Amino acid sequence: MVLTAFLIGCAQEKQAKNSLVVGEMWNLRGVDPLKRGTLVKEKAMIVECLVEANADFTLKPGLAKSWEQISDTHWRFHLQKDVKFHDGSEMKAKDVKWSIERDLKDPTIKSLTKIKSIKVVDDYTIDFITEEPYAMFPATLEYSKLAIVSPNSKMDKNGVIVEPIGTGPFKFVKWDTATDTLYLEKFDDYWGNKTEIG
């Protein structure tokens, strides 16, 4: 088992042989992708987005293998197949709909994406209707706070995710709030290129 830890301050722990320890400058303050997207997606690699970006900022497939514009305000996304969440369940369009509709409760996300409605076409196809013609729409789905999480993610009484279940190469194990340490484990059933760590 591989552990990846994000340590804050000068805490020193004896690490397992196959561990990677990564220092973080700031306090973690949470693991909900909607609130801490950069940490959970870019640094911890627990979650992924429908759309990703190359180094030159051009778009590339992520959890969506392709997309097309049906009309000025209608976009259709075709999902990768056989993508598993960290709890072993397969990612389907209904999960993507749930995740993004949860994000849309944030006015900033609503304004960024201009999503008016979301419709599940089938298990691997999902439609987005925007409030107005919006050519940049696919690029908004690369935003880390719009990363896809499973409806089975554990939440607190306020609806904040405290144990995210994503699709990334690493899965959440524990967040030790006393030491501000986030523990991750390599996800063996990851659908993409396997990590060399572990």
N, CA, C and O of each residue as an XYZ file, in Angstrom:
792
protein
N       0.842     -1.184      0.000
C       0.000      0.000      0.000
C       0.881      1.238      0.000
O       1.858      1.320      0.744
N       0.529      2.186     -0.831
C       1.285      3.429     -0.916
C       0.519      4.521     -0.215
O      -0.678      4.685     -0.449
N       1.183      5.269      0.639
C       0.575      6.415      1.292
C       1.189      7.682      0.732
O       2.406      7.770      0.571
N       0.363      8.649      0.439
C       0.852      9.969      0.097
C       0.333     10.895      1.160
O      -0.868     10.920      1.427
N       1.213     11.661      1.777
C       0.779     12.546      2.855
C       1.097     13.985      2.514
O       2.180     14.284      2.010
N       0.160     14.880      2.786
C       0.400     16.304      2.659
C       0.604     16.814      4.074
O      -0.344     16.882      4.857
N       1.854     17.177      4.409
C       2.182     17.568      5.768
C       2.314     19.081      5.867
O       2.865     19.724      4.974
N       1.809     19.640      6.948
C       1.902     21.066      7.192
C       2.870     21.299      8.335
O       2.877     20.555      9.316
N       3.695     22.346      8.206
C       4.631     22.683      9.262
C       5.811     21.731      9.295
O       6.230     21.214      8.259
N       6.343     21.501     10.477
C       7.565     20.706     10.611
C       7.299     19.338     11.231
O       8.212     18.714     11.770
N       6.080     18.879     11.160
C       5.763     17.568     11.740
C       6.620     16.494     11.093
O       6.757     16.446      9.871
N       7.190     15.646     11.913
C       8.057     14.575     11.424
C       7.450     13.244     11.836
O       7.130     13.030     13.006
N       7.294     12.356     10.872
C       6.773     11.034     11.164
C       7.631      9.995     10.469
O       8.205     10.237      9.407
N       7.701      8.837     11.095
C       8.382      7.730     10.442
C       7.476      7.240      9.319
O       6.334      6.853      9.569
N       7.968      7.253      8.095
C       7.148      6.907      6.943
C       7.402      5.472      6.485
O       8.499      4.935      6.639
N       6.380      4.880      5.930
C       6.511      3.538      5.370
C       7.464      3.581      4.192
O       7.686      4.638      3.600
N       8.031      2.420      3.850
C       9.043      2.337      2.797
C       8.545      2.870      1.464
O       9.303      3.519      0.744
N       7.288      2.612      1.118
C       6.752      3.021     -0.167
C       5.950      4.309     -0.096
O       5.032      4.508     -0.891
N       6.278      5.181      0.838
C       5.530      6.413      1.011
C       6.164      7.568      0.251
O       7.371      7.597      0.010
N       5.322      8.507     -0.116
C       5.774      9.773     -0.678
C       5.197     10.854      0.208
O       3.994     10.865      0.467
N       6.025     11.755      0.675
C       5.583     12.840      1.540
C       5.723     14.141      0.766
O       6.798     14.464      0.260
N       4.624     14.885      0.680
C       4.626     16.146     -0.048
C       4.230     17.258      0.906
O       3.195     17.172      1.567
N       5.038     18.292      0.982
C       4.746     19.418      1.863
C       3.787     20.393      1.203
O       3.840     20.602     -0.009
N       2.916     20.982      1.994
C       1.969     21.983      1.527
C       2.167     23.253      2.344
O       2.287     23.193      3.568
N       2.200     24.394      1.676
C       2.460     25.663      2.367
C       1.295     26.096      3.256
O       1.500     26.718      4.298
N       0.066     25.763      2.834
C      -1.105     26.290      3.526
C      -1.840     25.184      4.283
O      -1.716     24.003      3.961
N      -2.603     25.592      5.291
C      -3.449     24.633      5.997
C      -4.458     24.035      5.021
O      -4.920     24.719      4.108
N      -4.797     22.770      5.208
C      -5.686     22.097      4.266
C      -7.097     22.682      4.278
O      -7.652     22.959      3.214
N      -7.678     22.871      5.437
C      -8.981     23.512      5.624
C     -10.165     22.766      5.021
O     -11.298     23.232      5.138
N      -9.942     21.643      4.392
C     -11.046     20.868      3.861
C     -10.663     20.040      2.655
O      -9.634     20.277      2.023
N     -11.515     19.049      2.336
C     -11.242     18.155      1.202
C     -12.437     18.067      0.251
O     -12.514     17.146     -0.562
N     -13.352     19.005      0.348
C     -14.486     19.051     -0.577
C     -14.003     19.704     -1.872
O     -13.574     20.858     -1.847
N     -14.062     18.992     -3.006
C     -13.577     19.569     -4.265
C     -14.237     20.896     -4.628
O     -13.593     21.763     -5.220
N     -15.499     21.063     -4.284
C     -16.195     22.314     -4.587
C     -15.571     23.486     -3.859
O     -15.616     24.614     -4.351
N     -14.995     23.244     -2.705
C     -14.403     24.310     -1.902
C     -12.880     24.333     -1.985
O     -12.264     25.387     -1.829
N     -12.279     23.183     -2.227
C     -10.816     23.072     -2.257
C     -10.373     22.327     -3.502
O      -9.595     21.376     -3.421
N     -10.861     22.753     -4.640
C     -10.620     22.042     -5.887
C      -9.163     21.845     -6.250
O      -8.755     20.751     -6.640
N      -8.377     22.907     -6.122
C      -6.967     22.816     -6.515
C      -6.236     21.776     -5.686
O      -5.452     20.992     -6.220
N      -6.488     21.765     -4.382
C      -5.848     20.779     -3.510
C      -6.271     19.362     -3.881
O      -5.428     18.493     -4.102
N      -7.584     19.135     -3.949
C      -8.096     17.781     -4.111
C      -7.828     17.237     -5.514
O      -7.566     16.045     -5.676
N      -7.892     18.107     -6.532
C      -7.679     17.637     -7.900
C      -6.221     17.730     -8.331
O      -5.618     16.724     -8.703
N      -5.660     18.916     -8.282
C      -4.319     19.138     -8.837
C      -3.209     18.583     -7.956
O      -2.202     18.091     -8.464
N      -3.382     18.656     -6.655
C      -2.305     18.211     -5.761
C      -2.494     16.783     -5.252
O      -1.556     15.986     -5.269
N      -3.700     16.464     -4.803
C      -3.940     15.129     -4.257
C      -4.367     14.124     -5.327
O      -4.246     12.916     -5.124
N      -4.863     14.610     -6.454
C      -5.267     13.751     -7.578
C      -6.306     12.708     -7.188
O      -6.265     11.568     -7.650
N      -7.243     13.119     -6.324
C      -8.331     12.235     -5.913
C      -9.454     12.265     -6.938
O     -10.096     11.249     -7.201
N      -9.682     13.430     -7.509
C     -10.812     13.622     -8.420
C     -10.329     14.094     -9.788
O      -9.186     14.519     -9.952
N     -11.236     14.006    -10.771
C     -10.931     14.428    -12.135
C     -12.119     15.172    -12.720
O     -13.230     15.092    -12.197
N     -11.883     15.888    -13.798
C     -12.926     16.662    -14.462
C     -13.339     16.005    -15.777
O     -12.641     15.133    -16.295
N     -14.467     16.429    -16.298
C     -14.912     15.938    -17.602
C     -13.923     16.328    -18.690
O     -13.658     15.561    -19.616
N     -13.386     17.526    -18.562
C     -12.455     18.072    -19.553
C     -11.144     18.394    -18.859
O     -11.146     18.898    -17.736
N     -10.026     18.111    -19.513
C      -8.706     18.435    -18.985
C      -7.999     19.382    -19.947
O      -8.510     19.672    -21.028
N      -6.834     19.858    -19.555
C      -6.090     20.800    -20.394
C      -4.657     20.339    -20.589
O      -4.034     19.795    -19.676
N      -4.140     20.565    -21.799
C      -2.731     20.305    -22.080
C      -1.893     21.432    -21.507
O      -2.427     22.426    -21.014
N      -0.579     21.276    -21.572
C       0.337     22.289    -21.047
C       0.160     23.640    -21.746
O       0.408     24.691    -21.155
N      -0.272     23.600    -23.008
C      -0.477     24.857    -23.745
C      -1.914     25.368    -23.617
O      -2.331     26.265    -24.350
N      -2.661     24.788    -22.680
C      -4.034     25.193    -22.346
C      -5.079     24.777    -23.377
O      -6.242     25.162    -23.254
N      -4.699     24.007    -24.380
C      -5.707     23.446    -25.272
C      -6.432     22.340    -24.513
O      -5.864     21.705    -23.625
N      -7.689     22.120    -24.874
C      -8.501     21.142    -24.158
C      -8.252     19.726    -24.654
O      -7.906     19.511    -25.816
N      -8.432     18.772    -23.764
C      -8.307     17.358    -24.118
C      -9.326     16.564    -23.309
O      -9.825     17.049    -22.294
N      -9.634     15.354    -23.750
C     -10.607     14.542    -23.014
C     -10.160     14.245    -21.585
O      -8.977     14.043    -21.309
N     -11.136     14.225    -20.697
C     -10.910     13.802    -19.317
C     -11.852     12.641    -19.062
O     -11.754     11.600    -19.712
N     -12.764     12.815    -18.118
C     -13.778     11.797    -17.890
C     -14.776     11.748    -19.042
O     -15.502     10.768    -19.204
N     -14.805     12.801    -19.828
C     -15.575     12.799    -21.081
C     -14.605     12.497    -22.212
O     -13.583     13.171    -22.346
N     -14.908     11.499    -23.022
C     -14.000     11.149    -24.112
C     -14.179     12.063    -25.316
O     -13.278     12.192    -26.144
N     -15.360     12.704    -25.412
C     -15.616     13.643    -26.509
C     -16.844     14.478    -26.183
O     -17.599     14.165    -25.263
N     -17.029     15.539    -26.949
C     -18.208     16.385    -26.786
C     -18.512     17.058    -28.109
O     -17.651     17.179    -28.980
N     -19.744     17.488    -28.239
C     -20.181     18.136    -29.469
C     -21.228     19.186    -29.142
O     -21.943     19.085    -28.144
N     -21.306     20.191    -29.997
C     -22.306     21.230    -29.828
C     -23.492     20.910    -30.738
O     -23.358     20.886    -31.961
N     -24.654     20.664    -30.126
C     -25.854     20.302    -30.864
C     -26.546     21.554    -31.420
O     -27.061     21.553    -32.538
N     -26.542     22.600    -30.625
C     -27.098     23.887    -31.050
C     -26.345     24.981    -30.290
O     -25.384     24.692    -29.577
N     -26.774     26.221    -30.438
C     -26.071     27.324    -29.775
C     -25.979     27.151    -28.262
O     -25.013     27.589    -27.637
N     -26.981     26.515    -27.684
C     -27.032     26.377    -26.224
C     -27.065     24.924    -25.747
O     -27.263     24.664    -24.560
N     -26.874     23.992    -26.655
C     -27.008     22.565    -26.327
C     -25.690     21.834    -26.594
O     -25.211     21.784    -27.727
N     -25.115     21.270    -25.531
C     -23.851     20.535    -25.633
C     -24.075     19.096    -25.194
O     -24.772     18.840    -24.212
N     -23.490     18.172    -25.914
C     -23.583     16.750    -25.573
C     -22.188     16.203    -25.272
O     -21.258     16.364    -26.062
N     -22.062     15.552    -24.112
C     -20.791     14.972    -23.686
C     -20.912     13.450    -23.613
O     -21.874     12.912    -23.065
N     -19.913     12.771    -24.178
C     -19.863     11.322    -24.180
C     -18.807     10.880    -23.161
O     -17.633     11.227    -23.284
N     -19.229     10.125    -22.176
C     -18.350      9.751    -21.069
C     -17.476      8.547    -21.402
O     -17.849      7.674    -22.185
N     -16.297      8.533    -20.776
C     -15.445      7.348    -20.844
C     -16.202      6.183    -20.212
O     -16.950      6.375    -19.254
N     -16.014      5.002    -20.734
C     -16.645      3.821    -20.155
C     -15.672      3.105    -19.221
O     -14.456      3.265    -19.324
N     -16.229      2.319    -18.317
C     -15.440      1.514    -17.378
C     -14.587      2.362    -16.446
O     -13.515      1.932    -16.020
N     -15.057      3.563    -16.128
C     -14.394      4.394    -15.118
C     -15.013      4.054    -13.776
O     -16.233      4.094    -13.618
N     -14.174      3.721    -12.816
C     -14.673      3.356    -11.490
C     -14.385      4.448    -10.469
O     -13.328      5.079    -10.478
N     -15.362      4.649     -9.591
C     -15.128      5.471     -8.416
C     -14.308      4.640     -7.429
O     -14.196      3.422     -7.571
N     -13.749      5.299     -6.452
C     -12.887      4.617     -5.482
C     -13.629      3.603     -4.618
O     -12.997      2.771     -3.967
N     -14.970      3.660     -4.602
C     -15.724      2.654     -3.842
C     -16.069      1.444     -4.697
O     -16.771      0.539     -4.246
N     -15.567      1.427     -5.952
C     -15.787      0.289     -6.837
C     -16.978      0.418     -7.763
O     -17.132     -0.391     -8.678
N     -17.829      1.420     -7.551
C     -18.984      1.612     -8.420
C     -18.549      2.269     -9.723
O     -17.571      3.016     -9.750
N     -19.274      1.991    -10.804
C     -18.932      2.565    -12.101
C     -19.509      3.965    -12.223
O     -20.652      4.207    -11.834
N     -18.722      4.887    -12.764
C     -19.202      6.242    -12.989
C     -20.173      6.251    -14.163
O     -19.850      5.794    -15.260
N     -21.364      6.778    -13.913
C     -22.396      6.883    -14.949
C     -22.827      8.344    -15.078
O     -22.469      9.194    -14.263
N     -23.603      8.606    -16.126
C     -24.056      9.976    -16.382
C     -24.869     10.535    -15.217
O     -24.801     11.732    -14.934
N     -25.631      9.686    -14.543
C     -26.438     10.159    -13.410
C     -25.556     10.677    -12.279
O     -25.943     11.600    -11.562
N     -24.367     10.083    -12.117
C     -23.431     10.535    -11.088
C     -22.838     11.887    -11.464
O     -22.667     12.766    -10.620
N     -22.529     12.032    -12.744
C     -21.989     13.307    -13.236
C     -23.029     14.408    -13.052
O     -22.699     15.514    -12.624
N     -24.264     14.108    -13.371
C     -25.358     15.075    -13.204
C     -25.476     15.496    -11.748
O     -25.578     16.686    -11.449
N     -25.463     14.525    -10.842
C     -25.564     14.828     -9.415
C     -24.415     15.734     -8.967
O     -24.628     16.721     -8.263
N     -23.211     15.388     -9.379
C     -22.026     16.132     -8.960
C     -22.060     17.580     -9.448
O     -21.798     18.504     -8.678
N     -22.380     17.772    -10.710
C     -22.367     19.129    -11.259
C     -23.560     19.936    -10.759
O     -23.430     21.139    -10.530
N     -24.711     19.309    -10.587
C     -25.848     20.039    -10.016
C     -25.546     20.486     -8.588
O     -26.000     21.547     -8.160
N     -24.796     19.695     -7.864
C     -24.364     20.108     -6.519
C     -23.481     21.349     -6.616
O     -23.620     22.276     -5.818
N     -22.576     21.368     -7.587
C     -21.689     22.514     -7.777
C     -22.462     23.779     -8.139
O     -22.088     24.883     -7.744
N     -23.536     23.605     -8.892
C     -24.297     24.754     -9.373
C     -25.016     25.505     -8.261
O     -25.523     26.604     -8.490
N     -25.069     24.937     -7.069
C     -25.647     25.653     -5.929
C     -24.748     26.815     -5.513
O     -25.179     27.723     -4.802
N     -23.489     26.774     -5.965
C     -22.554     27.876     -5.729
C     -22.772     28.916     -6.833
O     -22.585     28.599     -8.008
N     -23.158     30.141     -6.490
C     -23.432     31.167     -7.506
C     -22.256     31.427     -8.447
O     -22.458     31.750     -9.618
N     -21.035     31.290     -7.945
C     -19.860     31.516     -8.780
C     -19.775     30.466     -9.884
O     -19.478     30.790    -11.033
N     -20.038     29.206     -9.532
C     -20.010     28.115    -10.510
C     -21.143     28.291    -11.515
O     -20.959     28.079    -12.714
N     -22.300     28.673    -11.025
C     -23.458     28.907    -11.892
C     -23.139     29.994    -12.911
O     -23.461     29.861    -14.091
N     -22.504     31.068    -12.450
C     -22.144     32.179    -13.333
C     -21.054     31.776    -14.325
O     -21.078     32.196    -15.482
N     -20.111     30.971    -13.877
C     -19.002     30.540    -14.730
C     -19.480     29.647    -15.868
O     -19.086     29.836    -17.018
N     -20.319     28.684    -15.549
C     -20.719     27.683    -16.540
C     -21.934     28.088    -17.373
O     -22.090     27.652    -18.514
N     -22.788     28.924    -16.790
C     -24.046     29.347    -17.447
C     -24.968     28.154    -17.732
O     -25.776     28.195    -18.659
N     -24.840     27.103    -16.933
C     -25.688     25.922    -17.138
C     -27.117     26.218    -16.700
O     -27.355     26.674    -15.581
N     -28.054     25.954    -17.587
C     -29.479     26.118    -17.290
C     -30.087     24.804    -16.846
O     -30.889     24.769    -15.913
N     -29.708     23.719    -17.512
C     -30.229     22.407    -17.138
C     -29.289     21.311    -17.607
O     -28.448     21.518    -18.482
N     -29.453     20.130    -16.997
C     -28.643     18.959    -17.329
C     -29.582     17.780    -17.533
O     -30.504     17.573    -16.744
N     -29.354     17.012    -18.583
C     -30.197     15.858    -18.863
C     -29.349     14.629    -19.139
O     -28.402     14.680    -19.924
N     -29.692     13.524    -18.489
C     -29.031     12.248    -18.749
C     -29.690     11.629    -19.984
O     -30.898     11.392    -19.998
N     -28.888     11.370    -21.015
C     -29.390     10.745    -22.242
C     -29.356      9.228    -22.100
O     -30.339      8.543    -22.386
N     -28.215      8.714    -21.655
C     -28.069      7.298    -21.316
C     -26.926      7.198    -20.326
O     -26.429      8.223    -19.859
N     -26.495      5.989    -19.995
C     -25.469      5.817    -18.956
C     -24.172      6.556    -19.254
O     -23.447      6.933    -18.333
N     -23.872      6.766    -20.535
C     -22.586      7.359    -20.897
C     -22.722      8.631    -21.737
O     -21.763      9.063    -22.376
N     -23.902      9.220    -21.731
C     -24.131     10.442    -22.491
C     -24.919     11.430    -21.641
O     -25.914     11.064    -21.014
N     -24.473     12.672    -21.622
C     -25.135     13.692    -20.805
C     -25.196     14.999    -21.586
O     -24.232     15.385    -22.248
N     -26.328     15.669    -21.503
C     -26.549     16.931    -22.212
C     -26.557     18.103    -21.241
O     -27.072     18.012    -20.127
N     -25.978     19.195    -21.692
C     -25.999     20.442    -20.937
C     -26.674     21.511    -21.787
O     -26.360     21.666    -22.967
N     -27.590     22.236    -21.189
C     -28.222     23.373    -21.844
C     -27.735     24.624    -21.125
O     -27.881     24.742    -19.908
N     -27.161     25.549    -21.870
C     -26.685     26.789    -21.263
C     -27.735     27.891    -21.405
O     -28.614     27.816    -22.263
N     -27.637     28.892    -20.573
C     -28.617     29.972    -20.554
C     -28.559     30.839    -21.806
O     -29.526     31.520    -22.146
N     -27.420     30.808    -22.484
C     -27.208     31.614    -23.683
C     -26.106     30.966    -24.504
O     -25.390     30.111    -23.984
N     -25.944     31.341    -25.766
C     -24.814     30.792    -26.542
C     -23.499     31.054    -25.806
O     -23.239     32.170    -25.358
N     -22.679     30.014    -25.689
C     -21.486     30.125    -24.850
C     -20.401     29.193    -25.395
O     -20.293     28.039    -24.980
N     -19.613     29.702    -26.317
C     -18.604     28.889    -26.997
C     -17.538     28.348    -26.045
O     -16.927     27.315    -26.318
N     -17.317     29.041    -24.932
C     -16.276     28.634    -23.986
C     -16.756     27.568    -22.999
O     -16.007     27.177    -22.103
N     -17.971     27.105    -23.148
C     -18.530     26.185    -22.150
C     -17.651     24.971    -21.843
O     -17.416     24.696    -20.667
N     -17.150     24.225    -22.845
C     -16.322     23.054    -22.501
C     -15.122     23.401    -21.625
O     -14.733     22.611    -20.765
N     -14.541     24.566    -21.836
C     -13.369     24.974    -21.049
C     -13.725     25.182    -19.577
O     -12.880     24.983    -18.705
N     -14.968     25.581    -19.293
C     -15.349     25.800    -17.893
C     -15.364     24.493    -17.113
O     -15.185     24.499    -15.895
N     -15.574     23.379    -17.795
C     -15.659     22.088    -17.112
C     -14.287     21.540    -16.729
O     -14.186     20.472    -16.127
N     -13.231     22.274    -17.081
C     -11.873     21.896    -16.662
C     -11.545     22.493    -15.297
O     -10.545     22.124    -14.681
N     -12.374     23.402    -14.829
C     -12.160     24.069    -13.542
C     -12.164     23.035    -12.421
O     -13.075     22.211    -12.339
N     -11.159     23.075    -11.566
C     -10.974     22.028    -10.552
C     -12.147     21.888     -9.586
O     -12.386     20.799     -9.065
N     -12.878     22.967     -9.339
C     -14.020     22.879     -8.429
C     -15.201     22.138     -9.061
O     -16.170     21.820     -8.372
N     -15.127     21.863    -10.367
C     -16.158     21.104    -11.059
C     -15.751     19.645    -11.253
O     -16.327     18.939    -12.081
N     -14.760     19.199    -10.491
C     -14.345     17.793    -10.557
C     -15.502     16.899    -10.104
O     -16.316     17.279     -9.263
N     -15.546     15.716    -10.682
C     -16.660     14.799    -10.432
C     -16.418     13.964     -9.170
O     -15.370     13.341     -9.003
N     -17.412     13.976     -8.300
C     -17.380     13.162     -7.083
C     -18.607     12.257     -7.054
O     -19.644     12.573     -7.637
N     -18.473     11.144     -6.376
C     -19.572     10.198     -6.257
C     -20.615     10.697     -5.265
O     -20.271     11.329     -4.266
N     -21.900     10.414     -5.539
C     -22.944     10.727     -4.555
C     -22.741      9.983     -3.243
O     -23.333     10.342     -2.225
N     -21.900      8.940     -3.264
C     -21.635      8.168     -2.047
C     -20.570      8.802     -1.160
O     -20.251      8.264     -0.099
N     -20.017      9.937     -1.579
C     -19.023     10.629     -0.758
C     -19.639     10.997      0.588
O     -20.801     11.399      0.658
N     -18.864     10.860      1.641
C     -19.370     11.170      2.982
C     -19.421     12.686      3.186
O     -18.472     13.407      2.881
N     -20.572     13.148      3.718
C     -20.751     14.576      3.966
C     -21.068     14.828      5.433
O     -21.547     13.945      6.145
N     -20.786     16.061      5.869
C     -21.174     16.437      7.221
C     -22.614     16.953      7.210
O     -23.268     16.934      6.168
N     -23.102     17.403      8.337
C     -24.504     17.825      8.445
C     -24.822     19.052      7.594
O     -25.990     19.341      7.335
N     -23.787     19.775      7.157
C     -23.984     20.959      6.324
C     -23.845     20.656      4.831
O     -23.889     21.565      4.002
N     -23.679     19.374      4.494
C     -23.544     18.999      3.096
C     -22.159     19.183      2.526
O     -21.979     19.127      1.310
N     -21.175     19.401      3.381
C     -19.781     19.546      2.949
C     -19.136     18.165      2.904
O     -19.230     17.403      3.866
N     -18.494     17.846      1.808
C     -17.839     16.546      1.674
C     -16.615     16.469      2.582
O     -15.734     17.327      2.526
N     -16.569     15.440      3.410
C     -15.437     15.247      4.325
C     -14.624     14.008      3.958
O     -13.502     13.832      4.432
N     -15.197     13.151      3.109
C     -14.483     11.989      2.589
C     -14.850     11.838      1.111
O     -15.805     11.138      0.774
N     -14.094     12.495      0.235
C     -14.439     12.469     -1.189
C     -14.165     11.119     -1.841
O     -13.133     10.493     -1.598
N     -15.099     10.688     -2.664
C     -14.915      9.484     -3.476
C     -14.840      9.943     -4.922
O     -15.843     10.356     -5.504
N     -13.648      9.869     -5.498
C     -13.439     10.322     -6.859
C     -13.071      9.189     -7.787
O     -13.337      8.020     -7.506
N     -12.448      9.553     -8.910
C     -12.040      8.577     -9.926
C     -10.547      8.641    -10.211
O     -10.058      7.940    -11.097
N      -9.815      9.472     -9.472
C      -8.410      9.728     -9.772
C      -7.460      8.596     -9.417
O      -7.886      7.571     -8.884
N      -6.174      8.772     -9.708
C      -5.176      7.724     -9.456
C      -4.908      7.471     -7.972
O      -4.332      6.446     -7.609
N      -5.326      8.404     -7.118
C      -5.173      8.207     -5.677
C      -6.524      8.342     -5.000
O      -7.353      9.156     -5.406
N      -6.743      7.543     -3.970
C      -8.013      7.613     -3.248
C      -7.793      8.092     -1.817
O      -6.751      7.855     -1.204
N      -8.801      8.763     -1.319
C      -8.790      9.298      0.039
C      -8.761      8.157      1.047
O      -9.518      7.192      0.929
N      -7.880      8.275      2.039
C      -7.827      7.301      3.129
C      -8.246      7.968      4.436
O      -9.130      7.482      5.143
N      -7.587      9.101      4.747
C      -7.863      9.766      6.027
C      -7.337     11.188      5.975
O      -6.321     11.468      5.339
N      -8.031     12.063      6.642
C      -7.537     13.422      6.852
C      -7.431     13.615      8.352
O      -8.439     13.705      9.053
N      -6.208     13.676      8.833
C      -5.944     13.866     10.254
C      -5.930     15.367     10.521
O      -4.946     16.049     10.234
N      -7.023     15.871     11.068
C      -7.125     17.317     11.294
C      -6.201     17.788     12.413
O      -5.838     18.964     12.460
N      -5.819     16.890     13.308
C      -4.930     17.273     14.405
C      -3.540     17.619     13.896
O      -2.905     18.547     14.397
N      -3.065     16.876     12.901
C      -1.728     17.125     12.345
C      -1.782     17.764     10.966
O      -0.745     18.030     10.357
N      -3.010     18.013     10.466
C      -3.201     18.588      9.135
C      -2.520     17.723      8.073
O      -1.807     18.222      7.203
N      -2.756     16.435      8.168
C      -2.147     15.483      7.250
C      -3.227     14.742      6.470
O      -4.184     14.221      7.043
N      -3.054     14.708      5.164
C      -3.979     14.002      4.290
C      -3.302     12.735      3.790
O      -2.241     12.797      3.170
N      -3.911     11.594      4.056
C      -3.361     10.315      3.643
C      -4.131      9.786      2.433
O      -5.361      9.765      2.423
N      -3.391      9.365      1.428
C      -3.970      8.815      0.208
C      -3.382      7.442     -0.065
O      -2.346      7.066      0.483
N      -4.072      6.703     -0.930
C      -3.599      5.383     -1.325
C      -3.753      5.240     -2.827
O      -4.728      5.725     -3.401
N      -2.813      4.587     -3.459
C      -2.897      4.325     -4.897
C      -4.174      3.554     -5.205
O      -4.523      2.607     -4.501
N      -4.872      3.971     -6.273
C      -6.107      3.301     -6.682
C      -5.782      2.307     -7.789
O      -5.513      2.703     -8.923
N      -5.806      1.037     -7.468
C      -5.381     -0.004     -8.409
C      -6.294     -0.131     -9.625
O      -5.850     -0.580    -10.681
N      -7.555      0.254     -9.494
C      -8.505      0.128    -10.608
C      -8.652      1.419    -11.403
O      -9.655      1.629    -12.086
N      -7.646      2.281    -11.310
C      -7.707      3.547    -12.031
C      -7.806      3.298    -13.534
O      -7.083      2.467    -14.083
N      -8.705      4.023    -14.193
C      -9.005      3.799    -15.611
C      -7.921      4.348    -16.539
O      -7.776      3.875    -17.666
N      -7.166      5.334    -16.080
C      -6.173      5.993    -16.927
C      -4.793      5.382    -16.787
O      -4.648      4.228    -16.385
N      -3.777      6.170    -17.122
C      -2.398      5.709    -16.993
C      -2.058      5.517    -15.519
O      -2.232      6.428    -14.709
N      -1.585      4.355    -15.187
C      -1.282      4.043    -13.792
C      -0.081      4.837    -13.298
O       0.879      5.057    -14.036
N      -0.148      5.265    -12.035
C       0.962      5.979    -11.431
C       2.134      5.026    -11.201
O       1.930      3.840    -10.942
N       3.349      5.538    -11.295
C       4.534      4.717    -11.034
C       4.844      4.659     -9.555
O       5.683      3.867     -9.126
N       4.175      5.492     -8.768
C       4.382      5.463     -7.328
C       3.724      4.224     -6.764
O       2.527      4.018     -6.962
N       4.478      3.396     -6.066
C       3.931      2.165     -5.503
C       4.041      1.043     -6.487
O       3.632     -0.080     -6.193
